[in-house]
Amino acid sequence: MSDHNPNAPSHLKHYFHDVNQQYETSKFAMWAFILTEVLTFAGLFVAYIVYRSWYPDMFVDAHKLLDVNKGLTNTIVLITSSLTMALAIWAIQKNNKKLSVFMLVATFIFALAFLGIKYLEYSHKFEVGQLPGLYYSYMGPDAMHLNNPHIFFSIYFIMTGLHGLHVAIGMGLIAWLIYSTQKGNLTSEYYTPMEMIGIFWHLVDLIWIYLFPLFYLIG
Amino acid sequence: MSEHHITPLKTYLIIASLLLFLSGVTVWVSYVDLGPLNIVVAMLVATVKASLVAFFFMHLLWDDKKNLTLFLMSLMFFGIFVTITLLDTEFRGDLGLNPEVKNPINNRAAFYDTLPLTDTHGHPVDGHSDDHDKDKDHH
């Protein structure tokens, strides 16, 4: 249609009726992707539930080897980054390019901080040998009586690791958003990529909202 | 695309404050001993937080309801996944026909027998040494 319409905006693909249909289609597809993401993590949550029901006491004792303060700091960092991401979209909707780029940069820095804190946690675990499966070697006075803590750390590392991978991918996407917005490719007329990456970023936050109490705050 | 809903700045700030507040609540309540209710409260708070994120930050509240439907479907499949798996893992050996499948993996893995005891830094210690003094040196 837009092939014949010289007034159609350049971002409108010819196979869509209008910009609104194009936007709604993109968003629906993004939510289909979010569905597959939830299902990916669902398998890991099921593993967590099954093993916790088999080893209730070990999970409670093994979680004490994690650092609640680092976990809480990361929760605050990630919630704040979710806010700055939402504000980046709010700013571009208001056509405030400068503020939008600022908020995206802030989101990127918070994501970096999250991974930095995660790195500190991981390197400590590697040092003392609180590792998954056969790599587990920690027999300290607070853990020697535990029944198979390597299972707790297998689930901890695979779940927080996959989540951390999502944070890293999100950082790459946000870096690209900073570039596109700065270049002027995204405006209040067309900001679909920012809205979609925003949804992805909030999902990363949403999953951490469950991981935090499940690993750091067991009864 | 002026027809898109623009969420007011105030809404975002209120939601973010609520999320930070609830994060504090969930840490605080984890130090109160509620027995088996601890996990219920923790998951309730997490679900409230997740709903705030989904409805306000992810704009589901103002979106066409087909997006919310997709999201709820993923959670529904998760529920089915958990239920059917637990129907297996929670009731193994209950018929008494094959008692050894009850708690099949509750034995300690064999490799623990070969692991040396360590201090809190992961360094091996011999059973009766004065590792308390060593610990004091570190701190």
Interface residues (C-beta under 8 A of the other chain):
Chain A: V19 N20 Y23 E24 K27 F28 W31 A32 I34 L35 V38 L39 A42 G43 F45 V46 I49 V50 S53 W54 Y55 V68 L72 T75 I76 I79 T80 S82 L83 M85 A86 L87 W90 Q93 K94 E127 V128 G129 Q130 L134 S137 Y138 M139 G140 P141 D142 M144 N147 N148 H150 S188 E189 Y190 E195 G198 I199 H202 L203 D205 L206 I209 Y210 F212 P213 L214 L217 I218 G219
Chain B: M1 S2 E3 H4 I6 T7 L9 Y12 L13 I15 A16 L19 L20 S23 T26 V27 S30 D33 L34 G35 P36 N38 I39 A42 M43 V45 A46 K49 A50 V53 A54 F56 F57 M58 H59 D63 D64 K66 N67 L70 F71 M73 S74 L75 F77 F78 F81 V82 T85 L86 T89 E90 N103 I105 N106 R108 A109 F111 Y112 L115 P116 L117 T118 D119 T120 H121 G122
